[in-house]
């Protein structure tokens, strides 16, 4: 299920600190100066066995004519409309301000669940002072400290309680591969969909997606059947002067939750952007298969100095450490290699489902381990005795050893590369766990 949480509030109340705590990494820049967060940050958080998308918005300043604050205001309104639930963060140290009241007035008009988070409640005196925030009239109010983490468990329990389980109802899409076409605006996503469908509209049906403005197209041609999730269509809204890029990113994030494999489309002339890398990282974290499509290759003029080999090498260096992804150079207008992209996506889909027999897995991987043993840690020789593939939807492997906590990232990367090389998991994120034998 796709669930998105938006973090909103005026500048300098601790939104980015809370965002970093949810993601368990320092992704958003944090500073005492207000207005540091201008670009949106996206991530995936996990709590109590459930995962959800998180959007960190910039500080909301009502009525300002500043070009950055005006743009942030638009994006906050978009985030409120697109999210499933909203966090409204305020600062106990400064009390209720006019900007808090303006934000509260905006959120009262929303039909989404709103959680009022009073931040910087570090002691009993602050807790007493924070009681004034009840006057804002929100039912769900929590007192937290983003820096220390105090109170974050309670709010996460409340948020994840809204995330339901998939109902498991049978639909005509069950069992079919789902491919999401994602990427920046104007890279050719809609053109790719139209080129794949062609003129044979009689055996292609549009099914309204569960996510608004995402269309599922049932493809059944040339003995291939799958669902294409198109994220290109962006509906205009009367109340917002659209940030089209922001809409497209939110749609892409939601499409990732539904897809088995994502087709990340790039413009050959522009390359991969920071937003593309953010979406790519989310796809990896969500363990989705990935195929990179470099479109408009026919428009690259100097192919002698911009060869496919050099371009692919540079592109994969931007995708590290997970650079083992198929890269296909296509031209949608010339219909060059567009069907190869689908064949590759189907191969990645099959690899994502692959189950390796335990005997074969141990026979091959134990030889790879014997040729390069784990480094000795604190005088302990680490011995990996047994490997098992876990019963998950995506490839995950458990390595049973005597000191599981002492195996570091470089050796984990070696084992992952061996799994990819021996069992052809190209384009598929792999999960590796070390367990006590």
N, C-alpha and C positions, 0 to 999 in steps of 0.2 A: 504494500500500500504506500502511495506517495503522500507524505505529510511534511508540510513546510512551516517552520516557526520563524517569525520576523521579530527582531529586537529593535525597538523604537524608543525615542525619548529625545529631550533637548541635548545640546552639546555638553560634554564633560561630566556625564553622570556615571560613567563606567561601563558603557555598552560593550566596547571592544574587549575590555578585561573579562567581562562575563562570557563573551563569544569565545575568547581564547580558552577559558576554563571548560566550556562545553566541548570544544574540539580537542582538549588536552594537548594543545600545541600553541606556540606563540606565532599566530598567523597574522592577526591584525596589529597594526602599530598602535602603541599605547603611549600617551603623553599627557602632561597636566594642562597643556594648551588646548583650548577648545577648537573644534573644527578640523582635527587631524584626519578623521575618517571622511573622505570625500567619495572615493570609489567604494562600491559595495563589495563585501566579502561574503563568500559562500563556503559552506562546509557541511560535513555529515557528522552528527553526534549520535552516541549510543548510550542507552541507559536501560537497565532491567531487561536486557535481551531485545530491545526495540531500537531501531535506528530512524533518524529523521533528518531532514534538511534544515539548515539554519542560515538565515540571512542577517548580516550585521549592517544596519543602515547608518547614514550620517546623522549628525545632530539636527533636529527639526527646529527651525527658527521661523516663526510665523511673521508674515508681513515684511520681511527683509528684501531689499532690492539688490543685495549682493549676488553676483552672477553664480557663485558656487552654492550659496545657501538657497537660492531660488531653484537650482537644479536638484539639490538634495531634497527639497520639499516635494518636488514632483515624484522623485523615486520613493520617498517614504509612503506617499499615497498609493503608488503602484504596489509596493510591498504589502501594504495593509489589505489591498483588494485581492492579491494573489495568494497570500498565506492562509493556512488553515487555522492558525492561532497566533496571537500577538502578545509580545511582552512589552509593557510600558514601564520603562525604568526611570526612577527619580532618585534624588540625592537627599539623604537624611541630614547631611551636614549643613545644607543651605535651606532646607524647607521648601515649601511650595512657592514657585515663581510664576510670573505671567506666562512664560514659555511652557511651563508644566500645564497650566490651565488651558492654553491654546491646544496643546497636544491632547489633553483629556477631552476637549470639546470635539476634536476630530474623531477620536476613538469611540466616543459614545454613539456616534452615528453608524458604527460598524456592527454588523451582526455576528462577527467572529468572536470566539472566546478571547477575553483580554485578561492577562495576568499583570497586576500592578506589583512591580518589584521595587521595594524601598532599599536602595543600596547604601553601603557604608555604615551599616548598623553594627558597630564594632564592640559596643558595651551596653550596659543597662541604661545608662543616661541617654544614649542615642536612641535606644528602643522606646523610651518614654517620649522623647521628642518626635519620633517618627509616627506616633499615633495621630498626628494632625492630618496625615495623608488619607485617613478614612473619609475625610470630608470631600474627597474627589468623587466618591460614590461608586467605586468599583467593588464588586463582590469578592473577587479573588485577589487577596493582598498578601504578599510575602515579604519578610524582612531578611535581608541577606548581606553578606560582605563578599564582593566579587574577588577581592585580593586573597582573603583567607579561605574562601569556599564555604563559609558558614551559611547554612540555610539553603544551599543550592540543591541538596538532595530532595527537599520538600517540593520545590518548584518543578524539578524534573519528574518526580512522581506524578504531580498534577498534569503535566504536559503529556507524558506517555500514557496516562489513563485515557486520553482522548484518541489514542491511536488504536483502532480496532484491528482485529485479525481478518485476513481475507476470508470471505464467506465460502469460497470454494465452489461457487455455482458454476455449472457447466455452460460454456458458451461455444460458439463456433470457432473461437480463437484458441480454445484450449489445445495444447499439444503442438501448436504451430510455432516456428521460430518467429521472434519479434525483433525487427531491426528499426532502430531510431535514427533518422537522418538529422544530424545536428551540426551547428556551425554558426558563424557570424552571418548577419544579413547580407544578401546579394552575393553569396558564394555559389549559388546554383542549386539549392536544396529542392525547390519546387520544380525546377527544370529537370533534375535527375528523376524525380518521381514521375513526371509526365513522360519522360523518355523511356522509362522502364515499362510503364503501362501501355504506351503506344495507342493504337486506335481500337484495340479489342476491348471496348468498354463492356461488352455483354457478360464477360466472366470476371469483371472487377467490381466489387461492391464497396461503397463507402460506409463505414460503421462509425457512428458517433462515439468518440472516445470518452472514457471516464474523466479525463482531464480536459477542462474547457479549452477550446481552440486547438486541440490536438486531434487530428483525424487519422483513424486506422484504415488502411487500404489493404484489402485482401487480394493478394497477388497469386494467380494460378495460371501460369503460362510455361510452356517449354518443359513440362514435367517438374516444375519447381513451384512449391507452395509455401508462402510465408506471409506475415503481416508487416507492412511498412507503416511506421509511425512518423507522420510528417509534422514537423514543428515549425514549418515556415509561415503558416497563416497567422497573421496578427490582426486582431479585430480592433477597430478604432473605438475609443471610448469618449463619451461626451464630456466627462468631468475632468479628464486629464489631458494635458498637452504631452503626448506620449514620448517617453524615452524608449524608442523601438528596440534598442540594444538590450535594455533592461528587461523588457517583455520577452525577447527571444531567449535570454539566458534563463529566466525563470521557467519558460516552457521546456527548454532543453533539460533542465534539472528534473522536472516532473516526468519527462519522457524517459529519462534514464531509469527511473524506478520501474517502469513497465517493460523495458527492453531487455532482451538477452544479449544483443550485440549492438553497439552504437557505431554508426558510420560518421566519422568526424570529417566534415568537408572543409577544405582550405582553398583559398585563392592562390594559385601558383605565383602570381605577381606580388602578393602581400605576405605570404608565409603564415606562420602560426603566431597568434597573438596571446597576450596574457590571459584574456578571457577563455580562449581555446584551451590553454594549459590548465586553467582552473577547472573547466568541464572535464578535461582528460583525467585530472587527478581524482575528481569525484567518481568518474566511471571506474577507475582502478580501485578506489576504496569500496565501491559497491560491488566489486568483482564482476563487472560486465566485460564481455568480449569487446575488442576494439579493432576497427579497421580505419586507417587514415586514407582519405581520398583527396588527392591534390588535383583540383579542377582547373580548367582553362590552361592546361599545359600547351595547347595549340597556339596560344597567344604569346608564349615566351619566345622572344625573337632570337636571342643569342644562345642557341642550344649547345654551341661548342664550348663556351665557358660555363654554361649552366647545365651540365649534364645531369641525367637522372641519378646517376650514382653519387655525384657530389651533393646534389640537392637532398637526396635521401639521407646521406651521412650527416649533413648539417641538421636536418629535421630531427633525426633520432637522437642527436646530442642534446636537443632541447627537451626531449621526452625522458631523459635519464632520471632515475635508474631503470624504469621499465621501458626499455627501448625495443624490446622484441615484439614489435607490432608490424603487421603487413602494411606497406605503403604502396598505393596504386595511383599512377598518374593517368588521369582521365580527361576527356573533353566531352561534356554533356551535349554541347551543340553539334559536335561531329560524331557523337555516339561512339567514341573511342573507349574501349575497355570498360564500359559501364556494366556489361553483363559479367565481366571478370570480377568486378567489385562484389557482385551478389554471390558469385561462386565462392569467392574468398570468405565472405561473411558466413556462408553456410558451412564452410570448413571450420571456421572459428567457433561457430555454434556447436558443431559436433565435438570439437576438441574440448569445449567447456563442459560437455556432458561425459567425457571419456572416463571410464573406470579401468584402472590398471590392475590386472591380477596380482594378488599379494606375492605369489612366488616369483613372478617376473620382476616385480618392483624391487624385491629384496635382492634378487640375483644381480640385477644391474647396478642398483644404487650402492650396495655394500662393496662392490668392486671399485666404484668411483670414490667411496670413502676411504678404502684401503690404499688407493693411489695418492690420496691427499688427506691425511688425518687431521682432525681438529687440533688447533694449537693447545699446548699444555698451559693450564691456568692455575696459578698458585701451587705449582708442583703436582697438580692432578692431571693425569692422562685421561682425556675424555674418550669414552668408548660408546659408539652408537651400535646397538645390538640388533635393532629390528625397525622396519618401516611399515606403516600401514596407511592406506588412503581412507580418509574419513567419509562417512555417508552424508555428504553435503551436496547442495545443488551445483556448486562450483568446485574445481580441484583444490583439495586441502589434504595435507599429509602430516602425519604424526611420526616423529623420529624419537624412538625410545632410547634413552642413554642414562649414564650414571650421574652426570652433573648437568642437567638441562639448563640451569640458570647461568652457566658459565660460557655458553656458546654465543659468540658475538656476531654482529651484523655481517662482517666480511665472509665468515664461513657460511652463514645463512644464505648469503647471495650466491656463494659457490654451489650450494646444494640446489638452489632454485634454478641456476643456470644449467646444472646437470639434468634436472628434471625436464627442462625445456628442450635441451639438446637430444636427450634419449627418447622422449615420448612426444615430441612435437606439440608443445602447448603454445605455439606462436599466437600472439594476440589475446592470450587469456591470463588474467592475474592469477597467481598461485598463492595459497596460504600455507605457511609452514609453522608447525608447532613442535616444541621439544617437551617430552614428558619423561618423568622418572621411571626407570626400568626397575 
